[in-house]
Amino acid sequence: MFKKLVFATAIIGVTTLQNCKSGGDDPTPLPITAPEVNLPSAIKNVDGVLAAIITLTKESGTELKIGSAYAAFYKGKNPSMKLDAGTVKINTKAATKSDDNIYFYTTSATEPNGLVYQSQVFWQATGSTANDVPSINNNDGGGLPNIPNIPEFMTMNVDQDKLITWTSSFGADSVVLILKGPSSTYKRVFGSSIVSHSIAKADIVKLGIGTGNLQVINYKLDIRAVGTKNYAFLKQCVGICSKVAITL
């Protein structure tokens, strides 16, 4: 199972916006907020999470691949209590820190596709002595898992089972399928050797009639000790179909 934190697996860019007051006053900055991400429930009892993420969507037959990153450092292993960890970098690029101490990197005007991950994921953090966050310098020398390739459009009929297929999950520990409908969400977790799954019509009807969203997530998790702390280093690649029609 995956649990939702602040960052949807589909990380489409975030921009810091501003409100403009009338009368020519200086604009008032809005709080900096991170996108949302789904993290596997296997991540527990850790002092923080550092995630490298690639999402793949399709629009009019054209693939859009976005590279992003997320990091959070916990007080007392409590995910709801996030700490300042100084400067955090992913592949030598400085992450933005939100007002609630989430570090993230995503698309921008100069990087419309975000990070370009190749053969490594390199995390650095200066740490914070006051917050008991150690400095981090972690490069495992490996890239991300394969990116699931799923259709741009999909139709599901409540009277028929539906077979979902995706590409190889090479390099992943597990595969997670999340199908969201108007009324409910269907989730399943598989081993990395699985490349298809049939959803029974009894489960499709529970989703409700209307538009849905399908995500297939390949992820690799490595929990490592840094000093006296344990951090979850996550790599996940997400194939997204945002045009799922659930019909009678």
C-alpha positions, 0 to 999 in steps of 0.5 A: 500500500501507498500512503499519501503525504504532501506531494501526488505521485504525479508531480507537475510543476509548482511555482511560487505565486504572489498576491498583488494588492491594489494601490501599488503596494508590494505583493504579498508572497503566498506560502511556499508549498510542496507538490504531493507524493504517494510514499509506500507504507514500507517506509516507517520508523525512519528519521526522514525520506529522500525521494527521487521521482520520475513521472510519465504522462501522454498528451495527444500521443506525445510523452511528457517525462518530469523529474522531481525530488522530495525530502523531509526530516522528522523529529522523533521519527514522527512524519508530522513533525518536520525539521529544517535540515539546512541546505539540501541538494539533489544531483548538486541542485539546491532544493526549495524548502516549503514553509513546513520544512519539506524540500522539493525540486520540480519543474520551472520556467528554465527546466520545464521537465524538471530534473534529468536523472541518468545513472545516479541519484546524489543527495546532499544535506548540510544538516542542522546541529540544533535539530539533530539532523546529520549532514548527508552525502549519499550516492549509491551509484545507481539509477531509477527503475524502469518507467511504466508505460501505460496508455494515454486513454483507457475505458473500463466497463462496469460489466467487464473485467479489465486487464491492465498491462505495463512495461517491465519493472526492471530495477524496482523492488515492487509495483503499485497500481492505484486506480482512482474513480469518482467514488473510491480508489482501487490499490494493489501491490505486486512483486517486480516480476508482475507486468499486468493485472486484471481488475474484476468488474465487481471492483470496477463498479465500486469506482463509480461512473465517470472519469478516473486516474490510473497510476502504475508505480515502480519503486526501489527503497533503500533504508540507510544509517547516517550516523545515529539516524535511519533515512529512507532513500526512495526511487520511484517511476510513475506511469500516469493515465489521467483519461480513464473513462468508467462507463456502464 
